[in-house]
Amino acid sequence: MAEMKTVTVLGGGCSGMIAAIRAARGGARVMLLERKDRIGRKLLATGNGRCNLSNTDLALSRFHGGDRAFVAAILSVFPAASAIDFFEELGISCQVGEGGRIYPRSGQASAVLDVLRWELERLQVDVRTGYEVSEVARRGPAFVLALAAGGQLPAARLVLACGGMAGPQFGSDGSGLRLAAAMGQRIVEPLAALVPLRLRADFLRRLKGVSFEARGEVRCGGEVLRSEEGEFLFTDSGISGPPILQLSRCASVALKQGREPRIVLDLFPATMLEELDSALEIRFRRQGGKTLSDGLVGLLNKRLIPVVLTAAGIDYQAIPCAELTGAARNALARLLKCWALEISGTMPWPEAQVTAGGVDLRDVNPETLESRLVPGLFFCGEILDVDGDCGGFNLQWAWSSGWLAGLSAAGG
């Protein structure tokens, strides 16, 4: 009788859980090690607690980092349809929401974690929490894992599913990247992505909590790096909201390159500049006896009004609506269509949803997710130099890469 294969998965997040499940289904004896006190903690926070499992449109343009042909190869092994079938089999009914986002019908991320844990238990995966690995050493064809608390564990085949650096409160603190680097893997410098941005502006405390609909562009000089539309939110140190999360990656990269990115806001994206200027002229004529601040009430958030008037160079406290010059009104219209704010950085890792960067894809076989440098070592999930937009793309990457890594590690 052939000896049962043994697989150790390091990291109990989304990719680690599905890698362990797939390896166990492939006949391997599997141990899953998690440094935190429970597995799947980050999963509970996904989709604002609803768990955006995947997306019906997995366009490669929604994935970033290394070679997109690499990404395509992994997604083809376990696409969105396979993910839906997998979770339906485990008891999760799925539904499609706005933008092709796929959610559990119950709207509960906890339900997704429950069925994954039950499947791990059914397959008799040895799940051990509170196990932090401080070092990995090669011993012949296998590995020895040194535990931070003392002691060692053998590992015949090892899957690194430790995540990147985003959300360290959930367990991803960069330790997996350090282990990979110590084994000779090249690492693309990790950067925060899907993260609020810091701005260099003196009005932020006054606008904390103010939300507004707009279109935003990240620009460097005259180059538009990316554009997104939706609800923005000012914070006491910068700006957030779904569009900012999508824009943050290109801002992170630009900052790393020593460039000076700006967020340029169009507060009236459906209105041409000339139309907006004309509408302002009519408004100020009708509201002629009011102050400029009062004259814009109902058009802009009241807390936003003095800030944009000041930014447009208008002394709004001294000039009533009826006395505003055409040049000043036009300056205000231009500001409302093109308000440029300097990006000074990103918020710290605990506020980032995903890591840009990670294990260099050039050192990983896309057919198996095995290291090209260290036989028997596999990678999946956020530890790899692949990250996606908001909308289920990062979870689909976790499912697809975890599935392939588990399959390959079990010898399938």
N, C-alpha and C positions, 0 to 999 in steps of 0.2 A: 504494500500500500504506500502511495506517495505521501511524503510528509506534508502536513497542512502548512500553507504559507502563513507567515505572521507579518502584520503591518501595524506600525505605530503612527498615529496621526497626532500631530502637535498643534493644538488650537481647536477649541470647541465652538467656533463661530459657524456661520452658515456653510462656508465651503468645507470646513473640517467635518461637520456633522454629515453632510451628504457624501463626502469622501469615505468616511467610516462606514456608512450604510452600503455604499456601492462595493467597497472592498469585502465587507462581510457577505454580501449577496454573491460575491464571486468566489466564496469558499474560504476566504482568509480568516484567521483568528486576529481580531482587531483590538487594539488598545487606543483609547482616545484620552489624551492628556490636556487639561485646561488649567491655566494658572489662577483663574478666578475661582470663586466658591460655587459657581454654577455655569452651565453651558448656555450659549445662545442669548447672552444678555444684550448684545447689540441688535439682534433681530427684533427684540421687543420694542425698540425705538424707531424701527423703519416705518416709513409711510405715516408718520405721526401716530404710531401705534396701530395702524391698520394693515401694515405689511404689504407694500407694493411689490408683489412677487416677481413680476416680469413686465414685458410690454409686447404688444402684438406686432410692433414694427421695430425689429432689432437692426436698424440701419447701422452700418459700420461707422458712419459719420458721428454717431452718438457715443463712440468709444474713443479713448485717447491713450497716449503713451507710446508703446512700442509698435511694431509692425502690425498693421490692421489685417494683413493676410493671416498672421498668427491668430489673431482674435477670431477671424472668420472660421478657421479650421476648428477651433475649440467649440464655437457656438454650433457648428454643423453636427457635432457629435451628440449634443443635448440641447436642442433648440427650445423655444418657448412652448411649443406644442408638447414636447416631451416633459417639460417641467409641469405643465398643467396636468398631464396624464399621471405623472408621479404623485402629485399632491392629491389629485382626485382618488387615486388608489389608496392613499393613506387616510382619506375621509374629508379632505378640504374641497368644498365646492367653490369654484372660481367664477368671477364675473369681471367684465371689461368695463372700465370707467373712462373718463375723459382722457384724451391723448393716447388711447390704447393701453393705459395702465391696467394691469391685472391684479386684482385683490381677492382675498378670500371673501366669500359671500357674507360670512359672519362679521367682517370688518375687524377682526381681532388677530393681531400678531401673536398673541399668546396661544391661540389655537394652532397656528403653524408650528410653534415651538413644541407644543404638546405632542402633536403627531410625530414629529421628528424624534422626540425623546422616546415615545412608545416604540417606534420602529428600531431604534438603537437597542432598546431593552429586548424586544422580540428576537433580534439577531444576536443577542448575547455579547454585544460589544462591551468591553471592559472600560467603562467611563470613570475616570479619576479626576476629580477637581482638587484645586489647591496644589497642583503639581507644576512648579515652575522649573523649567530646564535652563540651566546656566551655561552649559557647554555641551557640544556634540563632538565626540571623537570617533575616528574610523578605526575599527578593529577587523582587519581582513576584509571580507565582503560585507560585513555588517557594521553597526554603530553601537556606541555606548553613550547613554544620556546621563550627564551629571546633573543632579537635582540641587536647586538652590538651598534646600533645607537639609541637604546631606544625602548620601546614598547614590546609587546608580541603577539604571535600567537598561537592559539590552534592547536593541531594535534591529530586526533583520532588514526591513524596508521602512523608510521614513518619509512621511508626507508632512511638509511644512505648510501649515494653514494658519499661521499666527497673525495674519493681518498686517497692516502697515503701521502708521502712527496716529491715524485719526481716531478720536474717541478713546483715549487711553483709560478713561473711567470704565470702559466696557472690556478692557483687557489688551487692546492693541497699543503697545508702548514702544514698538520698534525692536523688541527683543528678537523677533524672528529674522529681521533684516540683519541684525548683528550676528546671529548664528549662521545665516547664509553667507555673509561676508567672510566669516572665520573659516568657512569651508571652501573659499576661493571663488565664490560667485561675485560677479560684478554687480554693483548696485547703482541704479540711477537715483540721484539725489531726491529724497522724498520732499514733496511740497504739499501744503494743505489745499484741498479742493472741496467744492460744495461747502463753502464757508463764507460767513459774512466778511465784509471788507472794512478796513479802517480808512477813514478820510482825514485829510488835513484841512479842518474847517473850524471856525470859532463859534458856530451857532448850534452845534450838535446837541448840547444839553438842553437847549430851548426846544428842540424838535424831537426829543426822545419820545418814541411811541407814535409819531405821525406817520400814517400810511397814505399812499396815493397810487393811482394807476398811471403808468408812464411807459415809454420805451427807453431802454438804456443801452448805450454802446460803450464798450471799452476801447479807448483810442490811445495810440502812441504816436505823437505827432499828427500827421494826417492820415495814418493807417487805422482803419476800423478792424479790430481783432475779432469782435463778436457783438451781436445785437440780440437783445431779448426784450419781450414786452410782458407786462403783468403788474402785480402789486408789489410796490417797494415799501420799505419800512426804515425810517431813520432810528438809529440807536444812539446812546450817549457817546459812542466813540466812532460811529460810522454808519453803514447802511447794510440792510439785509433784505429778506424777501426772496421768493422763488426765482425771479429773474437774476438776482445777484448771485445766488448759489450757482446758477448755470454759467454766469460770467466770470466767476472767481478764479477758475483754473487758468484762463489766459492772463488774468491780472497777476496771478502768482508767478507764472512763467516770466512775464515781462519784468516784474520786480527782481526776480532772480538774475535776469540778464542785465540788470543795471539800468533799465529803461525807466521812463516816468509815465506810467499809465494814468489815465483819467477815466472817470465814469461821466458820460455825457448824457443828460436826461432830457427827454422831450416830454413835457407834461401834457401836451395836446397832440399825440401822434396822428390822430385822424383829421387834423386841421392844418391846412397850409398856412405859412407865415402871413401872407397877405390877408387871408380870411380871419386869422386870429387878430391881427392888427385892426382890421375893420370892426370886428366884434368888440374889441376893447374901446374903440372910439365911440361906438354906440352906447356901450355900458357907461362910460364916464360922462357922456353927455346927459344920459338919463339920470345918473346919480350925481349930478353936478354940484349940489350943495353939501355932499358928504366928503369926509376925508378920503384919501386914497385907500387907506386900510379898510374903511367901512365900505367903500365902493367895490371892493373885490370879494366881500363876503358873499358866499353862495357860489362863487366860481372856484375858489381855492380854499383849502383848509385854513381856518383863521390863524393858526399858529405859523403857518407857512408864509402868510402874506407879508409881514414886515421883513422877513429874511430875503424873499425874492425881490422886493422893492429895493432893499439896500444893495443886493447883489447887482441890480440893474443901475445903480448909481442915482437913485431917486430919493430925495429928502421927503419922504411921505408924510412926515409930521407937519411940514410947513406948507404943503401944496394941496389945495382941495382938487377934487376931480375935474372941475370945470376949468382949472388953470393949468392942467398938465399939457405940456407942449407935444406936438406931433413927434418930435425927435425922441423925447423921453418915453412916450407911449410905444414907439417903435423899438426902443431899446428894451423895454419890458417884454414886448412880444418876442423879440429875438432870444431873450434870456429864458422865457418859458418854453421855447422850442429847442434851446441848445444851452443847457445849464451845465457847465463843465466843473467837476469837482476832482481834486487831486487825490489819488489813492496812495496812502502811505504804507499799507501793509494788509495782512490778513489777520483775522482773529486767531487765537491760539488753538493748538491741536484739540483740546476738549470740545471746541465748537465746530470742528470740521467733521463732515460726514464721510469723507473718503480721502485716501492718499493718492496723490499723483506721484509716479515714480515707483521704485522697488527693484526686485530682482530683474536684471537685464534679460530680455527675451532671447537675445542672441545665444545665451548659455543654456537654453532650455529647448528640448525637443517638442515641437508642436503636436506631434503624433501621439505622444505619451505623457507630456509634462514632466518627463524625467530630466534631471540635470545632464548636460553634455559633459560636465566635468567630474561629477561624482556619481557613479552608478549606484542605483538603489535609493537615490534621493529625489523626491518629487515635490512639486509646488502647486498650490492652487489658491484662488481668491485674491485678496487685496495685496498679498505679499509680492505679487508679480507686477511688473510695470504696465498695468492696464487699469484704467478707471473710466467710468461712464458718467453720463449726464444723470440728472434727476429723472425719475420716471420708471424705475424698475430695472434699469440697465446694469447697475452694480450687483443687484441680487441675482439677475440672470447669469452674470459672469461668475458669481460664486457657485451657483448650481452647476453650470456647464463645466467649469474648470475642476470643481470638486468631484463631479461624476467621472470625468476622464482620469483624474489623478488616482482616484480610488480603484477604478477599473484596471489601470496600468499597474499600480502597486500590487494588486492581487494577482497579477500575471495574466489578466484577461486580454 
